[in-house]
Amino acid sequence: MPFDAREATIDSVHHAVFSGLSTCREIVSAFIARIETLNKNTNAVITLNPRALDYADSLDERLAAGNASGSLFCVPVLLKDNYDTEEMPTTGGSLRLADLHPTKDAPSVTALKQAGAVILGKTNMHELALEGLGASSLGGQTINPYDHTRTAGGSSSGTGAAIGASFAVLGTGTDTVNSLRSPASANSLFSIRPSRGLITTAGIIPVSYTQDTVGPIARSVRDVAVALTVMASTGYDPTYNFSAIVPASVSNIDYAAALTTGALKGLRLGVLKGFFNFTDAPKVAPVNEAMNAMMQKLESAGAVLIPINETLYDAAVIGAQLDVQRFEIRELMDQYLQDTSRKGIYPKSFNEFYSKDTKDFLVIPAQYEYVNTALVSSTSNARYIARQNGIRNLTLALASTFAGSKLDAIIYPEQKNLVVKLGSPSQAGRNGILAALTGSPVVTVPVGFSEPTEDAPVGVPIGMEILGLPWSEEKLLKIAYQIEQLTHIRKSPQWALEDVEVKDYKQMPVVRPDNTNIPKAYPLGTL
């Protein structure tokens, strides 16, 4: 029997390959077949790695020689298309970067490869990760696999849709405000935004030095934990100063090893009331119902829920007053684009990228003001310095909230409302800004679905964030694992359960991005 890629995990891949049921080539081919056949339903994958099958063959040779090792041996992985890897361009979803060819991998990609992962390809993303709608000039619009009238979250939308539909075992994302957590929530997945500094962001198209992080998205907590362990093995990076503050006590943790030793009984979980929308609007009510049901299950399992009512915790206000992306992006992009390790013909500065005469990039209406501000802002602005002071105060306030209520973690919905419809002006209602500014780790878990409809046969997925103090990843993953085992909420999209014929691929097929399916509300054009 061919390998069944549907809902496959690291363990199921390893069982198949180490027991001799499947070769690594057969496993990789099963995922390629799904992408080749079903990607049209989501527009999630925008390129396949031309060397993927060759690498699978090399792993089969290692296995035959008794030299198979690595926690991700033969595990197919998809990368968000802002990660550098030498086999494929790094485009950020932009036509203007279609010819950007890295000559070396990002350190986190190197770590994945050293652990035996097969880099299967690149996923679509919201262009340059500047919104959460999953629309780009190169890749077009990523579509939610659970409801084809909705977005898939973002900006790591392609990774979320691809892993939700079982196009790989796990994928990578980046998170400047919401972007590892929004697509996990919107696609019934698990993810982790690690503490700032745990994984270097080198080799990845930047947005914000203060807020950028990278991490994995998967269909199980265990797979997230294994991937986090691998990605965090990059260690100290002299080009990424935050990596110097990682405590020695967490530098070599195996995050999957102790998952089963956690328990919900006795945990003190703060409930961030300011991150809910308590109206009865149709797009909000399903989120509140799912969260209420989850909180009842947590209390029944012995957790203690403590309401956090401080008015300080208002995601919209925090974002408006303290977000520093637009002050940092121009300088960071200039550094990235001018790095001589990247070859090809593409803009060599942020200003050149957004030159007035270009017509081949996507700017949704909500991004006009952002880009225009970024073109003239810098880290020397007085407003930037004031915001950094505000971030320090917010970080201290969060630590005080934890200490004052003796909390193990804080919970709240990732998004106050259901993931938005295609053509919406923004991905409204998301709550990721608190962790993004304070550098706190967050694990996202599925908590339910809206009621099924004709557009959404199993409902629209809803996710919850579990936020902790810096370096508490191990604790948060234990909590998430207990919730996963208690609830078993994740479901696959109905169409993704379709049986796909697996070919004997002689070479990698070509997957072409479809930039023709961008809603009219997102115009291609100039500033």
VENLIN-V522437 format. One record per helix or strand of 3 or more residues. SS is the DSSP state (~ for helix, > for strand). FROM is the first residue (numbers start at 0). TO is the last residue. If there is no record, write none. Layout:
# VENLIN-V522437
SS:FROM:TO / SS:FROM:TO
This chain:
# VENLIN-V522437
~:9:17 / ~:23:40 / >:44:47 / ~:51:63 / >:75:79 / ~:94:96 / ~:106:113 / >:117:122 / ~:126:128 / ~:156:163 / >:169:174 / ~:180:185 / >:189:192 / >:212:217 / ~:220:233 / ~:240:244 / ~:247:249 / ~:258:260 / >:267:271 / ~:272:274 / ~:281:299 / >:303:307 / ~:314:321 / ~:324:336 / ~:349:352 / ~:364:375 / ~:381:404 / >:408:412 / ~:432:437 / >:441:448 / >:460:466 / ~:472:486 / ~:493:496
